[in-house]
Amino acid sequence: MKDETKTAILTAVLMIGLIIIFKNVIYKPLNVVPLYLIPVFLYIGYITRRVGANLWIGMTLFITLAMAVLHAFF
């Protein structure tokens, strides 16, 4: 599978996953600079800089999960 395909799939899964978790599990609104758009912004960064798929996937997962946890608790 191409790196572009992997990153696009991960972006979609993270966006949908964040929406489902916040709306149905935590019952908190996503009123932060839309939290579910963070993977999209990182995807745009990947397209423009080409840092490599593995680094991008790790960075995106870490940042998205960290922002979700911080937003859920505070």
Beta strands, then each sheet from edge to edge (+ up, - down):
end
